[in-house]
Amino acid sequence: MANRSHRNAGHRAMNALNKAGQKHSSDALVNADASARTKHVYEVGDCLDMLAKIPDNSVQLIVCDPPYNILLADWDDHANYIAWAKTWLAEAERVLSSTGSIAIFGGLQYQGEAGSGDLLSIISHMREHSKMLLANLIIWNYPNGMSAQRFFANRHEEIAWFAKTKKYYFDLDAVREPYDEATKAAYMKDKRLNPESVEKGRNPTNVWRIGRLNGNSLERVGHPTQKPAAVIERLVRALSYPGSTVLDFFAGSGVTARVAIQEGRNSICTDADPVFREYMTKQLGFLRAEGLLNSVRQYDVVEGLENLDPSYEALTPGIPEAAE
Ligand SMILES: C[S@@+](CC[C@H](N)C(=O)[O-])C[C@H]1O[C@@H](n2cnc3c(N)ncnc32)[C@H](O)[C@@H]1O
């Protein structure tokens, strides 16, 4: 089938700007003060209660890894999945800034196992009921996983990246992959290629080969579906900028908070399970053990939005409306 990615409205707008030699208006955001002290709030509670407390257009990136009715745990059970999901999807759209994005994790392989929820049903709901643009369907391809006898063993999950508007922020340079020395030397000699681009490295594409966390991974805090920091890091680096706010209302292991601290973003994380507090303590312990952060980045962590002084404004530092 022909490649129709050029028909994607977001891609078309960005390509038009590039061809005209113009910078996207959100490029100005890259110069935000990366050394500022960042704020991190976490709460135990329902996603909708947290969302209700967040102002409109105030969040740059939502990392969203929802439960999918596959009965992995008590929280993984919703009788009418889409009726529930559409409430937080609408709230997510409301709180995102015009340059903002939501990255929704999921897969298609569980469909029908225990209910009506999977990423396909979310994407199809968004197509009909949301103005957000599907910028990419990212394939997270992992080399490790369960074996299978009656079908091909699964080695991928998907991440649907929706942008709130076509003015979405995207920093490709922050996530380029360096070429190996031999390839780089060959490309540098190739007159058809721009040496500056070769120097920057390659676009990592929408297929990300990153291992899942093994049972004995040092990153693990005990959550059954903890995602690797490397996956969250790539989303945070590409789709948010220093000083902006990242929200995760199904925060699970707290990995998003940890990555936000490391990357100089603010964060708001919530999870319904009280064990989340213990996971956060472990994540913060990892950061302290790594040591380097105290000298490089200054950050405050508080439990409960109401304990953030002076107010939520600290989390939404002057997100400018991107120009037309
Ligand atoms: C798939 S896990 C998220 C894992 C997380 N991304 C990580 O890497 O650690 C989904 C999480 O959603 C939480 N959850 C389920 N229903 C919730 C609700 N209504 N509000 C907030 N959190 C909820 C569960 O406790 C669970 O930790």
The ligand as an SDF file (V2000), in Angstrom:
LIG
                    3D

 27 29  0  0  0  0  0  0  0  0999 V2000
   -0.6770    0.1180   32.9720 C   0  0  0  0  0  0  0  0  0  0  0  0
   -0.4680    0.7430   34.5520 S   0  0  0  0  0  0  0  0  0  0  0  0
    0.6310    2.1210   34.3500 C   0  0  0  0  0  0  0  0  0  0  0  0
    2.0890    1.7350   34.4210 C   0  0  0  0  0  0  0  0  0  0  0  0
    3.0350    2.9100   34.3180 C   0  0  0  0  0  0  0  0  0  0  0  0
    2.9960    3.5030   33.0220 N   0  0  0  0  0  0  0  0  0  0  0  0
    4.4660    2.4920   34.5910 C   0  0  0  0  0  0  0  0  0  0  0  0
    5.2900    2.4580   33.6730 O   0  0  0  0  0  0  0  0  0  0  0  0
    4.7620    2.1880   35.7420 O   0  0  0  0  0  0  0  0  0  0  0  0
   -2.0120    1.4950   34.8840 C   0  0  0  0  0  0  0  0  0  0  0  0
   -2.1140    2.1490   36.2490 C   0  0  0  0  0  0  0  0  0  0  0  0
   -3.3600    2.8380   36.3080 O   0  0  0  0  0  0  0  0  0  0  0  0
   -3.7830    2.8470   37.6560 C   0  0  0  0  0  0  0  0  0  0  0  0
   -5.2260    3.1380   37.6450 N   0  0  0  0  0  0  0  0  0  0  0  0
   -6.2570    2.3210   37.3010 C   0  0  0  0  0  0  0  0  0  0  0  0
   -7.4200    2.9700   37.3710 N   0  0  0  0  0  0  0  0  0  0  0  0
   -7.1300    4.2450   37.7650 C   0  0  0  0  0  0  0  0  0  0  0  0
   -7.9000    5.4100   37.9840 C   0  0  0  0  0  0  0  0  0  0  0  0
   -9.2280    5.3930   37.8400 N   0  0  0  0  0  0  0  0  0  0  0  0
   -7.2590    6.5440   38.3490 N   0  0  0  0  0  0  0  0  0  0  0  0
   -5.9110    6.5680   38.5160 C   0  0  0  0  0  0  0  0  0  0  0  0
   -5.1300    5.4840   38.3210 N   0  0  0  0  0  0  0  0  0  0  0  0
   -5.7220    4.3450   37.9340 C   0  0  0  0  0  0  0  0  0  0  0  0
   -3.3970    1.4810   38.1890 C   0  0  0  0  0  0  0  0  0  0  0  0
   -3.2650    1.4990   39.6080 O   0  0  0  0  0  0  0  0  0  0  0  0
   -2.0930    1.2100   37.4420 C   0  0  0  0  0  0  0  0  0  0  0  0
   -0.9860    1.4910   38.2560 O   0  0  0  0  0  0  0  0  0  0  0  0
  1  2  1  0
  2  3  1  0
  2 10  1  0
  3  4  1  0
  4  5  1  0
  5  6  1  0
  5  7  1  0
  7  8  2  0
  7  9  1  0
 10 11  1  0
 11 12  1  0
 11 26  1  0
 12 13  1  0
 13 14  1  0
 13 24  1  0
 14 15  1  0
 14 23  1  0
 15 16  2  0
 16 17  1  0
 17 18  1  0
 17 23  2  0
 18 19  1  0
 18 20  2  0
 20 21  1  0
 21 22  2  0
 22 23  1  0
 24 25  1  0
 24 26  1  0
 26 27  1  0
M  CHG  2   2   1   9  -1
M  END
$$$$
